[in-house]
Amino acid sequence: MAKKPVKILFLSYVYPPRTIGGIQTYMRDLTAHVAEQNPHTYRIINPGGYAFLALFIPYSIFKAVGLIRRHGITHLHVASGPHCFQALLIKKLTGVKATITIHGLDIMIETLWLDRIIAFFARRLDRVFCVSNATKRECVRRGVPAEKCVVIFNGVDPGVFPLDRPRKELRAGLGRMLGVSLDHRKILVANGRLVKRKGVDWFVRSVVPRLDRRCLFLVSGDGPERDAIRASISDCGLGDRVMLLGRTSDELLRLLYNTADYFIMPNIHEPGNMEGFGLVVLEAASCGATVIASDIEGISDAVVDGVTGWLVPERDADAFARHIARAPLPGRKVIGEVRKRFDWRVIAAQYIEALRNV
């Protein structure tokens, strides 16, 4: 029996390359891979960034109504929590099935009660896709019916980050770029915005001093915690064991992922702030790096414990140090598991099927 056709319109306020972030990257990759599998796929995106948002919102409503009526579009899917008002309005005007993805922080904006307002509108849509079980719990806690929530994880394109060159050669190249010798060093990598919930400052103070001196912790990213982390490095005498790299180029980030023995994600719980999923975990694991991460929030769904890495209790310095002392997991096994579970082609197929069943 032939499957019911589904005509999908995707809508996003911001979109690469003018604006780059987790939600923007998610929407770019999701729409591209859905379009590969589903011929009746349409997009309305704002290429001008936030500066054009005030003009784009009314334009996109009129544009969406026209497209839906002209092409018989059956489903509207919007990028994140703040789109919920627009999605519900278009649903009321056209009768289209309207769905949304909630990523985590977009359901936790407490300013002006936005979290409750977004939940109020979101629960009137036909389906709420959540990028992790932690995100689903936050939605339900704010009144979104559990039966309307569907958990579909974020994905990664397995061909984007891996480098097809010998690891020894890649390590030599990274050493030249950083101006250090990496011979006999165990490389630990972290990547992301340097904010308190990422736990990098805690990790530098509490874990790095416990590690073998041959461990080198490379931190990619920038943010408000940078000065505090730099101070911790100085206070603990770790200048030869921790390097703050700042914002890294795509080339350098790929080198880091492909040479890392371990990718470290030592997040700590911060009220009103959460890690909805942890996409960088998939980026690193797609290159074969073993992940060691705090077992909290959406990170718990991004790591397959014992297969792509290890989940350890939050703020447990002994557990982090103990796992770093172990041999990394087999890189090929890590890569295979990521492709099986998190390849964007797999995730896109899950979205199409879920939308078909709305």
Order of alpha helices (4+ residues) and beta strands (2+ residues): beta-alpha-beta-alpha-beta-alpha-beta-alpha-beta-alpha-beta-alpha-beta-alpha-beta-alpha-beta-alpha-beta-alpha-beta-alpha-beta-alpha-alpha-alpha
